[in-house]
Structures are given as C-alpha cells and as structure tokens.
C-alpha cells in the first residue's frame, strides 16, 4: 500500500493505493460525512486478493484532503466529479471501475455521464436515481423513525470536535440509525472506523458539515438512460434513508443495470456479514472484458 497527496483540479486529494497497479483499478468513493477509512481495511484487501488495484480517496473536506471553512464549502457536486476525473489522470489510470456509496454513488453517476471514457464499470450502493435532494415524488421517503432521529439530532448541540472521545462517540451514534434494524448494530466496527476517522481528519467539523451543504446542481435523472458503463446496483433491503424503491428505480433507469437487493443491510458501506456475497459480485462485475484499464 502507498499513500499519496495528489494535486487535482486545483485541490489536494489524499488517497491510498492498495495492490498491483497493473491490475484493474477499483476506485472506492465514500459518502457524505465519511472519509476513505469508511471502506474497512479488511474489505479492501479482499478486493486486492481477488486481483484488483484498490484506490480509496478522501473527497474534499474529508480526511487529509483540502478543506474549506466549516459551513462554507464553496464547491458543488460538479466540482467533485472533476476532482475524480483529474485524480484518475494524475494516477495515469485511463479507466477505472467506480464503486460509490450514497453521495459517492451520485458522483459516480455523473462521472459516467460527463466522463464516460474514464469509467469502465459502475457499482452503485445505497444510491438514488439522480442526486440526493432532488425532488422524487415517485420514490419512497425515508422511514418515520429516521425522520424523527433527524428532528432530534437537529435540536442537539454539536459536540466539541476537538474532544476525541466526544467526537468518536458522536460518529458512532450518527451511524447507528442508518444500519439495518433487523441485526445488532456492529458497534465495535463502528468504533474502529470512527477512531480512525477522527484521527485522520484535518478539520473534523468541516467534514461533518460541508458535504451536506454543497450544491447538487441540476437534476440528471432524466439522463440516466445515456449511461453506457456496465452497472451493478447494490441496495440494502432495510435502507432507512433511501428505501429499496430508490435502488430499484436506479437499476431500471440505467440500461442493462443489474440489481442485487441485499438482506440485512441498511444505508451503509457493506457490512461485514455481507462481504462473502458482495465482494465476489463486484469482482465478477469488474472482470474482463469490462476490466480493461
């Protein structure tokens, strides 16, 4: 594994590169309020063992990448797309297999529309057709339980982000309501990732604020039929934020997309109990002939 700080599209993006760079490249794209360590180390190495070069990257305001003042992101989702394109150029990777979760899935959709030549395949997890925040009256709303949690969270004062213990506890509690309700919450893994996230962040307040304020831009759902990259849609059957209907619509609107409905998964990066199923699916999806870099 090697770590790099790459100047791309006028900002510095921190990334980690795991495995043989001659293998097909998987670019792992995290969601809002996360950084690259949200992709668990052991999960990354499963992909490496299967013959993939894995790149996980901190988006703007995340981890060790360029940050803006908290509450003032000064960039939008279109800039995030250009960041990814410029990062691939800097890594001398003509085409990559994009694996995006939640907000990362939105950026991946736009990459496939704006820079189709750089996208070998798409894997979209916990996504919605078009952008988060765009009107979608035909799609199911978040659960009432999650709506109540958001309401209560909005009334709670922010933690002292400089207090490591308080910050770690807050990150754990912000993951809990998004996990599948039918299974015990994996607090041990959540704590491990939260601790790494807090220790990695240049500006934790910016990371937990700015990604939720960026402009998503114009709707693009009506353009999904233009996507030509082979697409795999993975969606948790218990996603409380973007219920299963979002994944079904996303798969239906991208030509040839394949949908896997994942039991026991919420709005989360692949939980450990599903690695045995999902890793082989992503590996198969990124095999030749689509795996040409």
Secondary structure, DSSP 8 states (H G I E B T S, - for coil): -EEEEEEETTEEEEEEEES-TTSEEEEEE--TT--GGGS-HHHHHHHHHTTEEEEEE--TTSTTS----TT----BHHHHHHHHHHHHHHTT-S-EEEEEETHHHHHHHHHHHH-GGGEEEEEEES--SS-TTS--TTS----HHHHHHHHHHHHS----TT-HHHHHHHHHHHHHTTS-TTS---HHHHHHHHHHHHHH-S-HHHHTTGGGTSB--S--GGGGGG--SEEEEEEETT-SSS-HHHHHHHHHHSTT-EEEEETT--SSS--GGGHHHHHHHHHHHT-TTTT--
